[in-house]
Amino acid sequence: MRIYKDIYTGDEMFSDTYKIKLVDEVVYEVYGKLIQRKQGDIAIDGANPSAEEADEGTDENVESGVDIVLNHRLMETYAFGDKKSYTSYLKDYMKKLVATLEEKSPDQVDIFKTNMNKVMKDILGRFKELQFFTGESMEIDGMVGLMEYRDIDGTQVPVMMFFKHGLEEEKF
C-alpha cells in the first residue's frame, strides 16, 4: 500500500486504496464514497470491547461522510470565502512548490508550471462547487485538497484533488 503525504506538513492525505487518476501530470483525482460507520466498528489496538459494550443505554455513535476524509482525518477548512482569497493562497503555495522542485526535482519544474496553469484555470472556473480540506494538523501553509461532487453514471461521487508535486509517497 502507498500513503501520499503532504511534503510540508507530513500529513497523510490519501492512499492507493482508492481509484486514482493523474490529470495532466500535476493533479491526482481520488474517487471516494459516502459512507456511514459505527464508531464501534473501528478496531483500535489495546481497546477492551467487552468493557465498552457494558455501558448500556447510550446511543451508538455513527459518523458519516466521505471515506477519504474520514479515513485520513482530513479537516474541512473555510479559509477561502471567495475566489480571490483562494487564488492568493494558491499563488503563494505554487511559488513555494516551484522553489522546492527547483531544489529537489528540477526536471519537473517546466511540466508543473505549464500544466498547472491549465488545470487551475479549469478548477477555478468551478470554485463555487468546491470544498477545501487540510491534513490533520490543519496547517494552511501545507497542501489544501479540493473536493467536488461529480455525476458519474447517475451517481453523485465525491472526487478529491491533490497536487502531485506537493506529495511524497510512502510504501507500507
C-alpha positions as CSV (number, residue, x, y, z in Angstrom):
1,M,0.0,0.0,0.0
2,R,1.1,3.6,-0.7
3,I,0.3,6.5,1.5
4,Y,0.5,10.0,0.0
5,K,1.7,12.7,2.4
6,D,2.0,16.5,2.2
7,I,5.7,17.3,1.7
8,Y,5.4,20.4,4.0
9,T,3.4,19.1,7.0
10,G,3.8,15.3,6.7
11,D,0.0,15.0,7.0
12,E,-1.5,11.9,5.4
13,M,-3.7,13.0,2.5
14,F,-4.9,9.7,0.8
15,S,-3.7,6.2,0.0
16,D,-3.8,4.0,-3.1
17,T,-6.8,2.0,-1.8
18,Y,-9.0,4.4,-3.8
19,K,-9.4,4.8,-7.5
20,I,-6.8,7.4,-8.6
21,K,-6.4,9.3,-11.9
22,L,-3.5,11.6,-12.7
23,V,-4.6,14.6,-14.7
24,D,-2.2,16.5,-16.9
25,E,0.8,15.1,-14.8
26,V,0.0,17.5,-11.9
27,V,-3.2,16.7,-10.1
28,Y,-4.4,13.4,-8.6
29,E,-8.1,12.9,-8.7
30,V,-9.1,10.5,-6.0
31,Y,-12.6,8.9,-6.1
32,G,-14.3,8.4,-2.8
33,K,-17.6,7.2,-1.5
34,L,-20.1,8.5,1.0
35,I,-20.1,6.1,4.0
36,Q,-21.7,5.6,7.4
37,R,-20.0,3.6,10.1
38,K,-20.5,3.0,13.8
39,Q,-17.6,4.1,15.9
40,G,-17.6,0.6,17.4
41,D,-16.8,-0.8,14.0
42,I,-13.4,0.7,14.2
43,A,-11.0,-1.6,15.9
44,I,-8.4,0.3,18.0
45,D,-5.3,-1.6,19.3
46,G,-5.5,-2.0,23.1
47,A,-9.2,-1.3,23.4
48,N,-11.3,-3.6,25.5
49,P,-14.6,-4.1,23.6
50,S,-16.2,-6.1,26.4
51,A,-15.8,-3.2,28.8
52,E,-17.1,-0.7,26.3
53,E,-20.1,-2.8,25.5
54,A,-21.1,-3.0,29.2
55,D,-22.2,0.6,29.1
56,E,-25.9,0.0,28.1
57,G,-28.3,2.8,27.5
58,T,-26.1,5.0,25.4
59,D,-26.7,5.8,21.7
60,E,-24.3,4.4,19.2
61,N,-22.1,7.0,17.7
62,V,-22.4,6.9,13.9
63,E,-20.1,9.0,11.7
64,S,-20.9,9.7,8.1
65,G,-19.0,11.4,5.4
66,V,-16.6,10.8,2.5
67,D,-14.3,7.8,3.2
68,I,-11.1,9.6,2.1
69,V,-11.8,12.5,4.6
70,L,-12.7,10.1,7.5
71,N,-10.0,7.6,6.9
72,H,-7.2,10.1,6.6
73,R,-8.5,12.6,9.2
74,L,-8.7,15.4,6.7
75,M,-10.2,18.7,8.2
76,E,-12.5,20.9,6.2
77,T,-11.4,24.5,6.1
78,Y,-13.4,27.6,5.5
79,A,-10.4,29.8,5.0
80,F,-11.4,30.7,1.4
81,G,-14.6,32.7,1.4
82,D,-14.1,33.8,-2.2
83,K,-12.1,33.0,-5.3
84,K,-9.7,35.9,-4.6
85,S,-8.6,34.5,-1.3
86,Y,-8.0,31.0,-2.7
87,T,-6.1,32.4,-5.7
88,S,-3.9,34.4,-3.3
89,Y,-3.2,31.2,-1.3
90,L,-2.6,29.2,-4.5
91,K,0.0,31.7,-5.8
92,D,2.0,31.6,-2.6
93,Y,1.8,27.8,-2.4
94,M,2.8,27.4,-6.1
95,K,5.9,29.7,-5.5
96,K,6.9,27.5,-2.6
97,L,6.3,24.3,-4.5
98,V,8.4,25.6,-7.5
99,A,11.3,26.5,-5.2
100,T,11.1,23.0,-3.7
101,L,11.0,21.4,-7.1
102,E,14.0,23.5,-8.4
103,E,16.0,22.1,-5.5
104,K,14.8,18.5,-5.5
105,S,13.4,17.7,-9.0
106,P,14.5,20.4,-11.5
107,D,13.3,18.3,-14.4
108,Q,9.7,18.6,-13.1
109,V,9.6,22.4,-12.9
110,D,8.5,23.1,-16.5
111,I,6.0,20.3,-16.5
112,F,4.5,21.6,-13.3
113,K,4.4,25.3,-14.4
114,T,2.9,24.5,-17.9
115,N,0.2,22.0,-16.8
116,M,-0.7,23.6,-13.5
117,N,-1.9,26.9,-15.1
118,K,-4.2,25.0,-17.4
119,V,-5.6,22.7,-14.6
120,M,-6.1,25.5,-12.1
121,K,-7.9,27.7,-14.7
122,D,-10.4,24.9,-15.1
123,I,-10.7,24.2,-11.4
124,L,-11.1,27.9,-10.5
125,G,-14.0,28.1,-13.0
126,R,-15.8,25.7,-10.7
127,F,-14.8,27.5,-7.4
128,K,-18.3,27.7,-6.0
129,E,-18.7,23.9,-6.2
130,L,-15.5,23.1,-4.2
131,Q,-14.9,22.2,-0.6
132,F,-11.4,22.6,0.9
133,F,-9.5,20.2,3.2
134,T,-6.2,20.4,5.1
135,G,-4.4,17.5,6.6
136,E,-4.9,16.5,10.3
137,S,-2.5,19.2,11.5
138,M,-4.8,21.9,10.0
139,E,-1.7,23.7,8.7
140,I,-2.9,26.1,6.0
141,D,0.7,26.5,4.8
142,G,0.7,23.0,3.5
143,M,-1.5,21.4,0.9
144,V,-5.2,22.2,0.7
145,G,-7.0,19.4,-1.0
146,L,-10.1,20.1,-3.1
147,M,-13.3,18.2,-3.3
148,E,-16.3,18.4,-5.6
149,Y,-19.2,16.1,-6.4
150,R,-19.4,14.8,-9.9
151,D,-22.2,12.9,-11.6
152,I,-20.7,9.6,-12.7
153,D,-23.2,7.1,-14.2
154,G,-26.1,8.8,-12.5
155,T,-24.5,8.8,-9.0
156,Q,-23.0,11.7,-7.2
157,V,-19.4,10.8,-6.5
158,P,-17.0,12.8,-4.2
159,V,-13.8,13.5,-6.1
160,M,-10.9,14.9,-4.2
161,M,-8.0,16.6,-6.0
162,F,-4.4,16.9,-4.7
163,F,-1.3,18.5,-6.3
164,K,1.1,15.6,-7.3
165,H,4.2,17.7,-6.7
166,G,3.2,18.6,-3.2
167,L,3.0,14.9,-2.1
168,E,5.5,12.3,-1.2
169,E,4.7,8.6,-1.5
170,E,5.4,6.2,1.4
171,K,5.3,2.4,0.8
172,F,3.9,0.2,3.5
